[in-house]
Amino acid sequence: MRHSSRIFPLALCGGALMAISQWFICHYAPVEAQLGVMQKIFYTHLPLAWWAFASFFTVCAAGVLYLARRNPFWDALAGAAAEIGVALCTLALVTGSIWARHSWNVWWTWDPRLTTALVLWFLYAGYLVLRRMDLPEPRRAALCAVVGIVAFADVPLVFLSARLWRSIHPAVFASKGGGLEPEMLTALLVSLLSFGVFWAALLCVRTSQIRAGQRLDALTFK
């Protein structure tokens, strides 16, 4: 109960910030000259992608800590982060596809950024399937930890792909001054913050649920 009382204010704050960010996106940030109103999907698309990356980094870090300490908490944290990461990555791919249809007149193209992001989705979707395998718990957790660590190697490739290879995907922060008007940058930062707080609340809730399941399984099969 004490744990739930700590999570609730975080979730409430995240929800409030999400609502505030919509005002910044819809009213404070100006309409982009070339893409028009469609450009505003960027303020959702980029936070989805970045917090998906944060989720996969958490999977990797928790995997390292599990292998070092064999504490079930780190396995639970990795599982929770992977579930959230795959959900966010899915939404990032969907919003990116909507952007592509408006900007490039196609729903999908095998651009380096898009391709590496899709590979990342498959890697961590496979990780989630692996977590459901019928294996002894310590062996399954160790195997998942290794896969989560190795899969993270694709995250830097996704982030740097628009700079390493010829890509039609815009690298927003590559240009001098961030490539954004000050109002656009403010709206983006508010959106990133709101997604981050909400992400933290989701991670705490889901980790708590997985830990409860682990304790229940330990009692059931004792």
For each residue, the residues with C-beta under 8 A, 3 or more apart:
1: 4 5
2: 5 6
3: 6 7 204 208
4: 1 7 8 208
5: 1 2 8 9
6: 2 3 9 10 204
7: 3 4 10 11 201 204 205 208
8: 4 5 11 12
9: 5 6 12 13
10: 6 7 13 14 197 200 201 204
11: 7 8 14 15 198 201 202 205
12: 8 9 15 16
13: 9 10 16 17 197
14: 10 11 17 18 194 197 198 199 200 201
15: 11 12 18 19 198
16: 12 13 19 20
17: 13 14 20 21 190 193 194 197 198
18: 14 15 21 22 194 195 198
19: 15 16 22 23
20: 16 17 23 24 190 194
21: 17 18 24 25 43 187 190 191 193 194
22: 18 19 25 26
23: 19 20 26 27 28
24: 20 21 27 28 29 43 186 187 190 191
25: 21 22 28 29 40 43 44 187 191
26: 22 23 29 40
27: 23 24
28: 23 24 25 183 186 187
29: 24 25 26 40 43 181 183 184 186 187
30: 181 183 184
31: 36 37 39 40
32: 35 36 39 40 184
33:
34: 39
35: 32 38 39 102 103
36: 31 32 39
37: 31 40
38: 35 41 98 99 102 103
39: 31 32 34 35 36 42
40: 25 26 29 31 32 37 43
41: 38 44 45 95 98 99
42: 39 45 46 99 172 188
43: 21 24 25 29 40 46 47 187 188 191
44: 25 41 47 48 95 191
45: 41 42 48 49 92 95 96 99
46: 42 43 49 50 172 188 191 192
47: 43 44 50 51 188 191 192 194 195 196
48: 44 45 51 52 88 89 91 92 95 195
49: 45 46 52 53 88 89 92 96 117
50: 46 47 53 54 192 195
51: 47 48 54 55 88 195 196 199
52: 48 49 55 56 85 86 88 89 92
53: 49 50 56 57 155 158 159
54: 50 51 57 58 85 196 199
55: 51 52 58 59 81 82 84 85 88 199 203
56: 52 53 59 60 81 82 85 120 124 148 151 152 155
57: 53 54 60 61 152 155
58: 54 55 61 62 77 78 81 85 203
59: 55 56 62 63 78 81 82 85 124 127 148 151 152
60: 56 57 63 64 148 149 151 152
61: 57 58 64 65
62: 58 59 65 66 74 75 77 78 81 145 148
63: 59 60 66 67 74 78 144 145 146 148 149
64: 60 61 67 68 145 149
65: 61 62 68 69 71 74
66: 62 63 69 70 71 74 75 78 141 142 145
67: 63 64 70 142 145 146
68: 64 65
69: 65 66 74
70: 66 67 138
71: 65 66 74 75
72: 75 76 137 141 211 214
73: 76 77 207 211
74: 62 63 65 66 69 71 77 78 145
75: 62 66 71 72 78 79 141 144 145 214
76: 72 73 79 80 207 210 211 214
77: 58 62 73 74 80 81 203 207
78: 58 59 62 63 66 74 75 81 82 144 145 148
79: 75 76 82 83 131 144 206 207 210
80: 76 77 83 84 203 206 207 209 210
81: 55 56 58 59 62 77 78 84 85 203
82: 55 56 59 78 79 85 86 124 127 128 131 148
83: 79 80 86 87 128 206
84: 55 80 81 87 88 199 202 203 206
85: 52 54 55 56 58 59 81 82 88 89 124
86: 52 82 83 89 90 121 124 125 128
87: 83 84 90 91
88: 48 49 51 52 55 84 85 91 92 199
89: 48 49 52 85 86 92 93 117 120 121 124
90: 86 87 93 94 121
91: 48 87 88 94 95
92: 45 48 49 52 88 89 95 96 117
93: 89 90 96 97 114 117 118 121
94: 90 91 97 98
95: 41 44 45 48 91 92 98 99
96: 45 49 92 93 99 100 114 117
97: 93 94 100 101 107 108
98: 38 41 94 95 101 102
99: 38 41 42 45 95 96 102 103
100: 96 97 103 104 106 107 108 109 114
101: 97 98 104 105 106 107
102: 35 38 98 99
103: 35 38 99 100
104: 100 101 109 168
105: 101
106: 100 101 109
107: 97 100 101
108: 97 100 114
109: 100 104 106 114 168
110: 114 115
111: 114 115 167 168 169
112: 115 116 161 162 164 165 166 167 169
113: 116 117 158 161 162 167 169
114: 93 96 100 108 109 110 111 117 118 169
115: 110 111 112 118 119 161
116: 112 113 119 120 154 157 158 161
117: 49 89 92 93 96 113 114 120 121 158
118: 93 114 115 121 122
119: 115 116 122 123 154
120: 56 89 116 117 123 124 151 154 155 158
121: 86 89 90 93 117 118 124 125
122: 118 119 125 126
123: 119 120 126 127 151 154
124: 56 59 82 85 86 89 120 121 127 128 148 151
125: 86 121 122 128 129
126: 122 123 129 130 147
127: 59 82 123 124 130 131 144 147 148 151
128: 82 83 86 124 125 131 132
129: 125 126 132 133
130: 126 127 133 140 143 144 147
131: 79 82 127 128 140 144
132: 128 129
133: 129 130 140
134:
135: 139 140 143
136: 139 140
137: 72 140 141 214 217
138: 70 141 142
139: 135 136 142 143
140: 130 131 133 135 136 137 143 144
141: 66 72 75 137 138 144 145
142: 66 67 138 139 145 146
143: 130 135 139 140 146 147
144: 63 75 78 79 127 130 131 140 141 147 148
145: 62 63 64 66 67 74 75 78 141 142 148 149
146: 63 67 142 143 149 150
147: 126 127 130 143 144 150 151
148: 56 59 60 62 63 78 82 124 127 144 145 151 152
149: 60 63 64 145 146 152
150: 146 147 153
151: 56 59 60 120 123 124 127 147 148 154
152: 56 57 59 60 148 149 155
153: 150 156 157
154: 116 119 120 123 151 157 158
155: 53 56 57 120 152 158 159
156: 153 159 160
157: 116 153 154 160 161 164
158: 53 113 116 117 120 154 155 161
159: 53 155 156
160: 156 157 163 164
161: 112 113 115 116 157 158 164 165 167 169
162: 112 113 165 167 169 170 171 174
163: 160 171 174
164: 112 157 160 161
165: 112 161 162
166: 112
167: 111 112 113 161 162 171
168: 104 109 111
169: 111 112 113 114 161 162
170: 162 179
171: 162 163 167 174 175
172: 42 46 175 178 179 180
173: 178 179
174: 162 163 171 179
175: 171 172 178 179
176: 179
177: 180
178: 172 173 175 185
179: 170 172 173 174 175 176
180: 172 177 184 185 188
181: 29 30 184 185
182: 185 186
183: 28 29 30 186 187
184: 29 30 32 180 181 187 188
185: 178 180 181 182 188 189
186: 24 28 29 182 183 189 190
187: 21 24 25 28 29 43 183 184 190 191
188: 42 43 46 47 180 184 185 191 192
189: 185 186 192 193
190: 17 20 21 24 186 187 193 194
191: 21 24 25 43 44 46 47 187 188 194 195
192: 46 47 50 188 189 195 196
193: 17 21 189 190 196 197
194: 14 17 18 20 21 47 190 191 197 198
195: 18 47 48 50 51 191 192 198 199
196: 47 51 54 192 193 199 200
197: 10 13 14 17 193 194 200 201
198: 11 14 15 17 18 194 195 201 202
199: 14 51 54 55 84 88 195 196 202 203
200: 10 14 196 197 203 204
201: 7 10 11 14 197 198 204 205
202: 11 84 198 199 205 206
203: 55 58 77 80 81 84 199 200 206 207
204: 3 6 7 10 200 201 207 208
205: 7 11 201 202 208 209
206: 79 80 83 84 202 203 209 210
207: 73 76 77 79 80 203 204 210 211
208: 3 4 7 204 205 211 212
209: 80 205 206 212 213
210: 76 79 80 206 207 213 214
211: 72 73 76 207 208 214 215
212: 208 209 215 216
213: 209 210 216 217
214: 72 75 76 137 210 211 217 218
215: 211 212 218 219
216: 212 213 219 220
217: 137 213 214 220 221
218: 214 215 221 222
219: 215 216 222
220: 216 217
221: 217 218
222: 218 219
